[in-house]
Amino acid sequence: QLARRSALSYKAKAEAIVVLQDWNMEAPKTREFAGMLSSLGLDNKKTLLVLSDADRNIFLSGRNMPNAQVTAANRLSTYDIVNAQTIVLAEGAVNKLSEQLA
């Protein structure tokens, strides 16, 4: 728990965390997922997308992306945090992480 908190603090100081509103995908579409990353300027960076809960469509959309990983807040590991260049957090994931790390 302390290691995760420390790793997240390090990423925040490096300005490598982006917070987005919660969103859903109606169907798994890699093109839409890639477009979202591209609009954030993250298409060439190793990106970790953290959701509040497991979302099958977003997970399936992101699994074919070589520089992207999708996980739920309750499955977030220190390795995942350190391994990513940029972390994209859904608003709900921020709430869950703050509860877990409090």
N, CA, C and O of each residue as an XYZ file, in Angstrom:
408
protein
N       0.824     -1.178      0.000
C       0.000      0.000      0.000
C       0.879      1.257      0.000
O       0.620      2.203     -0.744
N       1.905      1.256      0.829
C       2.812      2.396      0.877
C       3.569      2.555     -0.444
O       3.795      3.671     -0.911
N       3.953      1.432     -1.035
C       4.672      1.486     -2.313
C       3.788      2.061     -3.419
O       4.253      2.855     -4.236
N       2.524      1.665     -3.446
C       1.608      2.217     -4.456
C       1.423      3.717     -4.253
O       1.434      4.488     -5.213
N       1.257      4.119     -3.009
C       1.084      5.544     -2.705
C       2.320      6.332     -3.134
O       2.208      7.410     -3.718
N       3.481      5.791     -2.841
C       4.731      6.455     -3.202
C       4.891      6.548     -4.720
O       5.288      7.591     -5.239
N       4.586      5.463     -5.430
C       4.700      5.453     -6.891
C       3.723      6.449     -7.520
O       4.081      7.145     -8.470
N       2.506      6.523     -7.005
C       1.532      7.488     -7.527
C       1.982      8.920     -7.240
O       1.796      9.804     -8.076
N       2.569      9.156     -6.075
C       3.083     10.484     -5.750
C       4.201     10.887     -6.710
O       4.268     12.032     -7.157
N       5.066      9.942     -7.015
C       6.157     10.199     -7.946
C       5.620     10.576     -9.330
O       6.101     11.524     -9.952
N       4.617      9.824     -9.808
C       4.019     10.122    -11.116
C       3.317     11.482    -11.098
O       3.357     12.215    -12.085
N       2.676     11.816     -9.982
C       1.989     13.107     -9.887
C       2.999     14.256     -9.926
O       2.756     15.269    -10.582
N       4.116     14.107     -9.238
C       5.149     15.148     -9.259
C       5.744     15.301    -10.647
O       6.136     16.400    -11.040
N       5.815     14.208    -11.388
C       6.348     14.240    -12.754
C       5.286     14.664    -13.761
O       5.541     14.675    -14.966
N       4.094     15.014    -13.275
C       2.959     15.402    -14.117
C       2.649     14.343    -15.168
O       2.415     14.652    -16.336
N       2.652     13.081    -14.723
C       2.402     11.958    -15.614
C       1.068     11.291    -15.317
O       0.868     10.121    -15.645
N       0.150     12.035    -14.694
C      -1.182     11.508    -14.395
C      -2.217     12.424    -15.035
O      -2.154     13.647    -14.905
N      -3.169     11.808    -15.726
C      -4.279     12.526    -16.357
C      -5.556     11.962    -15.761
O      -5.706     10.744    -15.661
N      -6.482     12.831    -15.362
C      -7.763     12.394    -14.813
C      -8.865     12.755    -15.802
O      -8.972     13.898    -16.247
N      -9.679     11.760    -16.136
C     -10.790     11.945    -17.076
C     -12.111     11.588    -16.405
O     -12.140     10.873    -15.403
N     -13.187     12.088    -16.964
C     -14.506     11.675    -16.500
C     -14.695     10.196    -16.789
O     -14.105      9.655    -17.724
N     -15.524      9.544    -15.978
C     -15.862      8.152    -16.253
C     -16.576      8.076    -17.590
O     -17.344      8.974    -17.938
N     -16.334      7.030    -18.330
C     -16.995      6.854    -19.612
C     -17.187      5.363    -19.863
O     -16.578      4.519    -19.207
N     -18.048      5.065    -20.826
C     -18.337      3.681    -21.210
C     -18.215      3.556    -22.719
O     -18.352      4.534    -23.455
N     -17.959      2.353    -23.156
C     -17.985      2.052    -24.584
C     -19.100      1.041    -24.795
O     -19.203      0.051    -24.070
N     -19.930      1.300    -25.793
C     -21.055      0.403    -26.039
C     -20.611     -0.931    -26.606
O     -21.257     -1.954    -26.383
N     -19.508     -0.920    -27.338
C     -18.963     -2.140    -27.929
C     -17.445     -2.020    -27.926
O     -16.913     -0.910    -27.951
N     -16.742     -3.152    -27.897
C     -15.281     -3.079    -27.923
C     -14.774     -2.623    -29.293
O     -14.911     -3.344    -30.281
N     -14.197     -1.438    -29.347
C     -13.689     -0.889    -30.608
C     -12.298     -0.317    -30.364
O     -12.142      0.717    -29.714
N     -11.294     -1.004    -30.894
C      -9.918     -0.570    -30.722
C      -9.698      0.795    -31.365
O      -8.917      1.594    -30.848
N     -10.355      1.074    -32.460
C     -10.183      2.350    -33.149
C     -10.626      3.521    -32.263
O      -9.956      4.553    -32.219
N     -11.750      3.362    -31.558
C     -12.213      4.411    -30.647
C     -11.227      4.600    -29.498
O     -10.938      5.728    -29.100
N     -10.718      3.497    -28.973
C      -9.754      3.552    -27.875
C      -8.490      4.264    -28.336
O      -7.962      5.121    -27.628
N      -8.004      3.911    -29.521
C      -6.805      4.532    -30.075
C      -7.043      6.024    -30.315
O      -6.145      6.838    -30.099
N      -8.233      6.380    -30.756
C      -8.576      7.783    -30.967
C      -8.569      8.578    -29.676
O      -8.144      9.733    -29.657
N      -9.039      7.965    -28.593
C      -9.026      8.620    -27.287
C      -7.590      8.873    -26.850
O      -7.268      9.968    -26.388
N      -6.723      7.872    -26.990
C      -5.315      8.043    -26.619
C      -4.653      9.111    -27.490
O      -3.879      9.933    -27.000
N      -4.961      9.090    -28.762
C      -4.376     10.056    -29.693
C      -4.819     11.482    -29.354
O      -4.011     12.409    -29.410
N      -6.089     11.663    -29.005
C      -6.585     12.996    -28.660
C      -5.921     13.541    -27.398
O      -5.857     14.755    -27.202
N      -5.427     12.643    -26.540
C      -4.714     13.062    -25.333
C      -3.211     13.190    -25.574
O      -2.460     13.584    -24.681
N      -2.783     12.852    -26.794
C      -1.359     12.908    -27.117
C      -0.576     11.757    -26.513
O       0.626     11.880    -26.276
N      -1.247     10.639    -26.263
C      -0.618      9.496    -25.595
C      -0.458      8.282    -26.496
O      -0.182      7.184    -26.013
N      -0.630      8.466    -27.800
C      -0.594      7.308    -28.685
C       0.789      6.679    -28.800
O       0.890      5.518    -29.196
N       1.855      7.398    -28.471
C       3.205      6.832    -28.547
C       3.851      6.658    -27.188
O       5.057      6.428    -27.103
N       3.075      6.765    -26.129
C       3.597      6.603    -24.777
C       3.001      5.352    -24.140
O       1.865      4.976    -24.425
N       3.774      4.727    -23.288
C       3.282      3.573    -22.544
C       2.276      4.092    -21.521
O       2.639      4.800    -20.581
N       1.017      3.733    -21.713
C      -0.082      4.312    -20.945
C      -0.807      3.256    -20.137
O      -1.068      2.155    -20.621
N      -1.129      3.599    -18.902
C      -1.926      2.747    -18.023
C      -3.249      3.445    -17.795
O      -3.282      4.565    -17.286
N      -4.336      2.796    -18.165
C      -5.674      3.325    -17.972
C      -6.287      2.618    -16.773
O      -6.433      1.395    -16.772
N      -6.644      3.388    -15.754
C      -7.192      2.818    -14.522
C      -8.666      3.202    -14.426
O      -9.017      4.382    -14.400
N      -9.517      2.183    -14.375
C     -10.963      2.379    -14.285
C     -11.431      2.111    -12.866
O     -10.739      1.441    -12.101
N     -12.601      2.628    -12.506
C     -13.134      2.386    -11.171
C     -13.545      0.923    -11.013
O     -13.317      0.323     -9.963
N     -14.140      0.360    -12.037
C     -14.548     -1.044    -12.041
C     -14.136     -1.657    -13.367
O     -13.903     -0.950    -14.348
N     -14.051     -2.969    -13.385
C     -13.696     -3.651    -14.622
C     -14.791     -3.403    -15.663
O     -15.970     -3.632    -15.392
N     -14.410     -2.945    -16.828
C     -15.331     -2.701    -17.936
C     -14.866     -3.548    -19.108
O     -13.823     -3.281    -19.705
N     -15.638     -4.559    -19.429
C     -15.241     -5.526    -20.453
C     -14.967     -4.866    -21.803
O     -13.981     -5.194    -22.463
N     -15.822     -3.952    -22.215
C     -15.649     -3.327    -23.534
C     -14.384     -2.480    -23.612
O     -13.680     -2.509    -24.622
N     -14.092     -1.732    -22.559
C     -12.870     -0.918    -22.572
C     -11.644     -1.818    -22.503
O     -10.647     -1.564    -23.180
N     -11.714     -2.868    -21.688
C     -10.592     -3.803    -21.612
C     -10.323     -4.443    -22.969
O      -9.175     -4.505    -23.412
N     -11.368     -4.916    -23.625
C     -11.206     -5.554    -24.939
C     -10.707     -4.550    -25.983
O      -9.947     -4.916    -26.879
N     -11.124     -3.309    -25.872
C     -10.681     -2.287    -26.826
C      -9.209     -1.964    -26.667
O      -8.524     -1.663    -27.645
N      -8.719     -2.024    -25.438
C      -7.340     -1.648    -25.184
C      -6.326     -2.768    -25.250
O      -5.124     -2.508    -25.297
N      -6.779     -3.997    -25.254
C      -5.817     -5.103    -25.175
C      -4.978     -5.274    -26.440
O      -3.906     -5.876    -26.376
N      -5.428     -4.765    -27.584
C      -4.651     -4.871    -28.816
C      -3.689     -3.705    -29.010
O      -2.924     -3.682    -29.974
N      -3.725     -2.762    -28.120
C      -2.849     -1.600    -28.226
C      -1.501     -1.949    -27.584
O      -1.461     -2.311    -26.408
N      -0.407     -1.847    -28.329
C       0.894     -2.278    -27.800
C       1.401     -1.419    -26.651
O       2.147     -1.911    -25.804
N       1.017     -0.147    -26.601
C       1.522      0.745    -25.556
C       0.491      1.060    -24.487
O       0.680      1.998    -23.713
N      -0.593      0.300    -24.426
C      -1.648      0.598    -23.465
C      -1.984     -0.624    -22.625
O      -1.942     -1.760    -23.098
N      -2.318     -0.361    -21.369
C      -2.773     -1.406    -20.469
C      -3.989     -0.857    -19.739
O      -4.004      0.306    -19.338
N      -5.011     -1.696    -19.564
C      -6.229     -1.288    -18.874
C      -6.377     -2.151    -17.632
O      -6.223     -3.371    -17.691
N      -6.675     -1.514    -16.511
C      -6.880     -2.254    -15.268
C      -7.927     -1.543    -14.424
O      -8.230     -0.370    -14.643
N      -8.474     -2.270    -13.460
C      -9.412     -1.684    -12.500
C      -8.623     -1.190    -11.289
O      -7.534     -1.691    -11.011
N      -9.163     -0.223    -10.579
C      -8.464      0.378     -9.448
C      -8.107     -0.651     -8.385
O      -7.051     -0.553     -7.761
N      -8.977     -1.640     -8.171
C      -8.697     -2.634     -7.133
C      -7.626     -3.651     -7.557
O      -7.166     -4.434     -6.725
N      -7.227     -3.652     -8.820
C      -6.187     -4.567     -9.303
C      -4.874     -3.850     -9.618
O      -3.935     -4.465    -10.122
N      -4.811     -2.574     -9.327
C      -3.639     -1.758     -9.634
C      -2.450     -2.173     -8.775
O      -2.557     -2.251     -7.551
N      -1.328     -2.437     -9.417
C      -0.128     -2.828     -8.683
C       0.943     -1.749     -8.807
O       0.885     -0.893     -9.690
N       1.909     -1.806     -7.917
C       3.025     -0.851     -7.953
C       3.795     -0.995     -9.255
O       4.209      0.003     -9.845
N       3.990     -2.228     -9.710
C       4.696     -2.454    -10.974
C       3.981     -1.765    -12.126
O       4.620     -1.123    -12.960
N       2.659     -1.894    -12.178
C       1.881     -1.246    -13.247
C       2.124      0.267    -13.255
O       2.283      0.869    -14.317
N       2.152      0.869    -12.075
C       2.333      2.313    -11.961
C       3.719      2.724    -12.444
O       3.857      3.657    -13.236
N       4.742      2.022    -11.963
C       6.117      2.372    -12.298
C       6.418      2.091    -13.765
O       7.192      2.817    -14.389
N       5.822      1.059    -14.312
C       6.087      0.633    -15.684
C       5.488      1.580    -16.728
O       5.954      1.611    -17.867
N       4.474      2.343    -16.360
C       3.795      3.229    -17.316
C       4.467      4.594    -17.366
O       4.932      5.112    -16.350
N       4.508      5.173    -18.573
C       4.998      6.544    -18.712
C       3.929      7.535    -18.266
O       4.232      8.552    -17.642
N       2.678      7.228    -18.592
C       1.555      8.096    -18.238
C       0.427      7.240    -17.691
O       0.170      6.142    -18.185
N      -0.249      7.756    -16.662
C      -1.387      7.065    -16.068
C      -2.631      7.900    -16.333
O      -2.664      9.094    -16.038
N      -3.650      7.261    -16.890
C      -4.937      7.918    -17.116
C      -5.919      7.317    -16.112
O      -6.208      6.121    -16.147
N      -6.424      8.158    -15.225
C      -7.350      7.722    -14.189
C      -8.760      8.212    -14.500
O      -8.963      9.384    -14.816
N      -9.718      7.318    -14.410
C     -11.118      7.727    -14.470
C     -11.464      8.341    -13.115
O     -10.876      7.961    -12.102
N     -12.402      9.278    -13.081
C     -12.757      9.945    -11.829
C     -13.147      8.954    -10.737
O     -12.767      9.117     -9.578
N     -13.898      7.938    -11.107
C     -14.301      6.923    -10.137
C     -13.109      6.161     -9.581
O     -13.120      5.750     -8.420
N     -12.084      5.969    -10.397
C     -10.877      5.269     -9.952
C     -10.123      6.116     -8.929
O      -9.525      5.575     -7.998
N     -10.146      7.434     -9.094
C      -9.489      8.309     -8.128
C     -10.150      8.131     -6.757
O      -9.465      8.027     -5.739
N     -11.474      8.098     -6.741
C     -12.200      7.914     -5.476
C     -11.870      6.567     -4.840
O     -11.622      6.485     -3.637
N     -11.868      5.516     -5.651
C     -11.560      4.180     -5.118
C     -10.126      4.102     -4.597
O      -9.879      3.531     -3.535
N      -9.187      4.675     -5.344
C      -7.788      4.641     -4.902
C      -7.596      5.436     -3.621
O      -6.837      5.021     -2.746
N      -8.267      6.564     -3.497
C      -8.113      7.355     -2.270
C      -8.675      6.593     -1.069
O      -8.138      6.699      0.034
N      -9.750      5.826     -1.271
C     -10.282      4.984     -0.201
C      -9.308      3.871      0.160
O      -9.077      3.602      1.339
N      -8.733      3.220     -0.856
C      -7.822      2.107     -0.624
C      -6.538      2.559      0.050
O      -6.008      1.853      0.908
N      -6.033      3.722     -0.325
C      -4.729      4.156      0.154
C      -4.809      5.056      1.377
O      -3.784      5.543      1.855
N      -6.004      5.280      1.883
C      -6.167      6.154      3.066
C      -5.702      5.458      4.330
O      -5.765      6.039      5.413
